[in-house]
Amino acid sequence: MSTITRGFGFRLRKARQEHGLSQKQLADMIDTDVMQISRYERSQILPAFETAVALAEALRISADEFLMGREQGMPPADPLIADLRLYKRFMELEKLSHEDREAIILLVDSVIAHRNIEAQIEKARRA
């Protein structure tokens, strides 16, 4: 389960409860099944974009706050990882065992250290 999915489910449940709505009432408001609302809140799945917008409208909260967890008026956060391919790989890494993640961290640290040493050697040659 990704952080995005978990965060969305938490925000949905919180907003629904703050409005005093049952899952059934919310489902009826957006013309969906109560089991879908339950799946969203338990972070099993994310809704389609249109459904997410309908949920935000039904709960009277901004889509930005609802979908991204940002308060209204806050500037967008800088992406933590701008390279989409790299980001997707790191998201997949979260599914690996602790031991595998530690091995990958060691590998990444080694590549970074190697590049830093190469840069220092090149800098020393130019000096």
RODO-2510 file (C-alpha; in nm, 4 decimals, decimal comma):
residues 127
     n   res          X          Y          Z
     1     m     0,0000     0,0000     0,0000
     2     s     0,1489     0,3295    -0,1042
     3     t     0,1671     0,6443     0,1042
     4     i    -0,0615     0,8165    -0,1449
     5     t    -0,3307     0,5499    -0,1129
     6     r    -0,3042     0,5397     0,2655
     7     g    -0,3231     0,9196     0,2909
     8     f    -0,6255     0,9423     0,0649
     9     g    -0,8165     0,6794     0,2622
    10     f    -0,7404     0,8570     0,5898
    11     r    -0,8500     1,1971     0,4525
    12     l    -1,1705     1,0493     0,3081
    13     r    -1,2729     0,8839     0,6355
    14     k    -1,1871     1,1961     0,8361
    15     a    -1,3829     1,4280     0,6048
    16     r    -1,6827     1,1938     0,5955
    17     q    -1,6920     1,1647     0,9741
    18     e    -1,6495     1,5407     1,0191
    19     h    -1,9611     1,5877     0,8043
    20     g    -2,1493     1,3309     1,0122
    21     l    -2,2081     1,1034     0,7137
    22     s    -2,2209     0,7267     0,7038
    23     q    -2,0448     0,5429     0,4253
    24     k    -2,3889     0,4617     0,2796
    25     q    -2,4954     0,8263     0,2818
    26     l    -2,1753     0,9338     0,1069
    27     a    -2,2071     0,6524    -0,1469
    28     d    -2,5636     0,7623    -0,2250
    29     m    -2,4506     1,1231    -0,2683
    30     i    -2,2054     1,0295    -0,5441
    31     d    -2,4099     0,7412    -0,6866
    32     t    -2,1726     0,4584    -0,6013
    33     d    -2,1756     0,1449    -0,3916
    34     v    -2,1039     0,1590    -0,0173
    35     m    -1,8366    -0,1103    -0,0653
    36     q    -1,6420     0,1295    -0,2893
    37     i    -1,6370     0,3911    -0,0137
    38     s    -1,5201     0,1228     0,2284
    39     r    -1,2394     0,0168    -0,0083
    40     y    -1,1265     0,3769    -0,0499
    41     e    -1,1235     0,4382     0,3251
    42     r    -0,9349     0,1151     0,3938
    43     s    -0,6799     0,2246     0,1322
    44     q    -0,7360    -0,0825    -0,0802
    45     i    -0,7885     0,1205    -0,3975
    46     l    -0,7928     0,4779    -0,5201
    47     p    -1,1013     0,6150    -0,6933
    48     a    -1,1043     0,7248    -1,0557
    49     f    -1,0371     1,0950    -1,0992
    50     e    -1,4041     1,1758    -1,1660
    51     t    -1,5084     0,9890    -0,8521
    52     a    -1,2434     1,1664    -0,6431
    53     v    -1,3714     1,5027    -0,7651
    54     a    -1,7311     1,3982    -0,6885
    55     l    -1,6232     1,2961    -0,3374
    56     a    -1,4481     1,6299    -0,2814
    57     e    -1,7569     1,8183    -0,4008
    58     a    -1,9912     1,6087    -0,1845
    59     l    -1,7718     1,6711     0,1196
    60     r    -1,7329     2,0408     0,0295
    61     i    -1,3547     2,0434     0,0441
    62     s    -1,1070     2,1550    -0,2182
    63     a    -0,9835     1,8831    -0,4498
    64     d    -0,6265     1,9920    -0,3721
    65     e    -0,6749     1,9433     0,0000
    66     f    -0,8642     1,6195    -0,0502
    67     l    -0,6394     1,4575    -0,3105
    68     m    -0,2994     1,5878    -0,2060
    69     g    -0,3484     1,6663     0,1618
    70     r    -0,2573     2,0335     0,1173
    71     e    -0,4468     2,3065     0,2944
    72     q    -0,6312     2,5459     0,0676
    73     g    -0,4065     2,8260    -0,0546
    74     m    -0,0818     2,6391     0,0092
    75     p     0,1628     2,6383    -0,2805
    76     p     0,2264     2,3013    -0,4470
    77     a     0,5130     2,1112    -0,2921
    78     d     0,8245     2,0546    -0,4944
    79     p     0,8356     1,6937    -0,6094
    80     l     1,0665     1,4844    -0,3970
    81     i     1,1807     1,2940    -0,7049
    82     a     1,1411     1,4782    -1,0355
    83     d     1,2395     1,1802    -1,2544
    84     l     0,9166     0,9823    -1,2962
    85     r     1,0942     0,6553    -1,3859
    86     l     1,3117     0,6816    -1,0785
    87     y     1,0104     0,7677    -0,8624
    88     k     0,8180     0,4619    -0,9854
    89     r     1,1155     0,2370    -0,9072
    90     f     1,1426     0,3760    -0,5559
    91     m     0,7704     0,3223    -0,5011
    92     e     0,8175    -0,0420    -0,6002
    93     l     1,1097    -0,0728    -0,3583
    94     e     0,8738    -0,0089    -0,0671
    95     k     0,7177    -0,3490    -0,1393
    96     l     1,0457    -0,5354    -0,0899
    97     s     1,1639    -0,6925     0,2311
    98     h     1,3690    -0,4903     0,4772
    99     e     1,6776    -0,6923     0,3839
   100     d     1,6345    -0,6212     0,0110
   101     r     1,5758    -0,2498     0,0763
   102     e     1,8949    -0,2349     0,2857
   103     a     2,0895    -0,4013     0,0016
   104     i     1,9568    -0,1443    -0,2459
   105     i     2,0447     0,1431    -0,0134
   106     l     2,3982     0,0054     0,0084
   107     l     2,4138    -0,0177    -0,3709
   108     v     2,2877     0,3385    -0,4179
   109     d     2,5316     0,4675    -0,1546
   110     s     2,8140     0,2897    -0,3379
   111     v     2,7244     0,4468    -0,6731
   112     i     2,7018     0,7932    -0,5166
   113     a     3,0349     0,7483    -0,3373
   114     h     3,1949     0,6279    -0,6620
   115     r     3,0692     0,9382    -0,8498
   116     n     3,1904     1,1669    -0,5707
   117     i     3,5377     1,0116    -0,5829
   118     e     3,5484     1,0468    -0,9617
   119     a     3,4498     1,4139    -0,9297
   120     q     3,7243     1,4743    -0,6719
   121     i     3,9842     1,3058    -0,8942
   122     e     3,8756     1,5144    -1,1919
   123     k     3,8880     1,8314    -0,9815
   124     a     4,2393     1,7434    -0,8605
   125     r     4,3574     1,6861    -1,2212
   126     r     4,2347     2,0320    -1,3242
   127     a     4,4065     2,1995    -1,0289
***
